[in-house]
């Protein structure tokens, strides 16, 4: 009988370092003998990656918030059924760059859509699968902008939303962490990368124990 795998998600506003931490954590877990599947949202499957292109393209500035929400959840529905759930069922450890908390923070907090409505549609999209643990890497919006400017990254449709939008997104993330601290860990993204990685791995180790 296969042992059910684990599902960990990494969240935060752009430039927070979540993708870097996910890669570092995956490497350390693999070095310790854990088989890890690394994926991202929106994306992770051929269909979901096509939806991602629609979502982030600056050509689609006229996209309304409701369309944006439904596209994210359509990508998630495919991703869960094609990649995430099968991997967890096989006993693998899945590390995902963004998941449902991004929707609650960006479309709920940032866009101001009704959170109860989002919760209902998201539950339908995920089929009820939830992360074992979510790591929110928090940084001030000013630092986010500084980091993105430093690497010279061109802004996609979401990243062009402006500082006030990202302040609302950040507040949404922080609210989620305060509501469910056992399942959502809020981490200081201004710490050294090595320190953050050790902190995340410590939480994972405690959860396994």
N, C-alpha and C positions, 0 to 999 in steps of 0.2 A: 504494500500500500504506500503510495507516494505521500510525503509530508508536504503540507501546504506551504507555499513560498511566502515571501515577504514583499510588501509594496511600500516604498518610500518615495516621497515627493519633495522637490526643492522649489521654493517660491521666493518671490521678492521683486521689487521694481527693477527696471533695466539698470545694469551696471553694478548690481549688488554683489556679484560674485557667485551666484548660485550655480551657474554652469561650470565654473572652475571647481567649486566644492564638490559637485556631483562627480566630476571626472576624477578628482583626488580620492574621494571616498570609494568609488568603484575600483580604482587601482589598488588601494589598500585592502579592500575586501577580497579581491581576486588573489592578491599576494598571500592572503590567509586561507585560501582554498575555497572561497565562496564563489559560486557561479552567478555572475551578475548580467542582467540584461539592461542596457542603457537606452532610453528613448526620450522623446520630447513631445510637448504639445504647444500649439497645434502641429500635428505631424505624426510620425511614427509608422505610417503606412502610405502606400502610393496614393490612395484616395485622400487621406487626411493631409498629405503634403500639398496636393492640388488645392484643397480648401485653404491651407495656410497661405498660398500665393495670393488668393483672393483677399484674404484678411489683411495682409501686411502691405500690399501694393499701394503706393501713393496715388496711383491712378483711380483708386476707389474711395476718394475722399467724401463722396456723396452717400456712402453707406450709412443707413440709419442704425441706431443702437440695437433695435430689435433684430434686424438682419444679422448684425455682428454677433449677437448672442447665439442665435440659432445656428450660425455657421460654426462657431466654436464648439457647440454641443454636438453638431453633426459629425465633426472631425473626431470628437471624443468618443462618440458611440461606436464608430468604426475602429478606432484605436483600441478601445477596451476589448471588443469582441475578437479582433484579429490578432492582437499582440499581448496586451496586459493580462487579461484573465487566463488565456492559455498558458502563459509563462508561469503565473502564480500557481495554477493548477498542477503544473509539472514540478513544482517545488523550487523554482528559481527565485532569486531576489531581483526585483524590478526597481530600478532607479529612474524616476521620471522628472524631467525638467518642465515644471509647471503641471498642474492638474486642476481639480475643482476649485481650490482656494483662489486661483487666478481669476476664475469667472466671478466668484463672489466679490473679489476686490476690484477688478477692472470694470466689469459690467454692472455690478451692484453698487459699489462705492464710487467708482470713477464716472460711470455713465448715469447713475441714479435710477437704474431699473429696479423694479420691485423685487426685493430679496426673496420673499416667500414664493413668488412665481419662479424665480431662478432655481430655487431649491427643488421645486417640484419637477421642472423640466430636466434639471441635471440628474435627478434620481432616475428618471426614465432613460436618459442617455447612458448612464453608467451601469444600469442594470443592478444597482445596489452595491457595486464594489467600491470600497473606501480604502484610503491609505492606512497602513499600520501606523505610520508616523509622517508628519509633514514638518519640514524645516523651513521656516521663514527667515531669510537673511535680511536684516533691516539696516538700511542706511538712510540718512537724510536726502531729500530730493536734490539739494544743492550738490552733494557729493556724487550722486548719480549723474547729474549733468556734466560735472567736471570730468568724471571718468570717461563718459561717452565722447566728450569733446577731445580728450587727450588721445584717444585711440583713433580719432578721425572717422568714426563710424557714421555713415549716412543714415538719416532718420527714415524709418519706414512709417506707414500710416499711423500705427499706434504710438510710436515714439514722438510723433509730431503733435500730440494732443495738448502739450503745454504743462507748465509747472503746477498750476492749480489742480489739473486733472490728476497728476501723479501724487499730489498731497492727499487727495481723496482716496486714491488707490492705497497709499501707504497706511492711511487711517483704517481702511477696511481690513488690511492684513493684521494690523495691531489689535483691532477689535476681535478678530477671529481667534488670535492667539490667547487673548485674555478670557475668552469664552470657554475654550477647551484646551487648557494648558497640558493635559495629559497626552493629548494626541497631536498638538501643534506646538512646536518649540520655536520661540522667538530668539534669534541669535544676533549678536552685534556684528554687523558686516564690516565695521571699521577695524576689527581685530586682525592680527596677522593671519595669513592663509593657513599656516601650519597649525596655529592655535585653534582656528575654527574647525579644521578637519578633525583634530583630536577630540574636540567637543562633540561633534556629530557622531563620530565612531563610538564615543563613550555612551551616548544615548542609545545607539543601536545595540551595543553590547548589553546594556542594562535591560533593554526590552527583550532581548533573546533569553536573558537569564531569568 
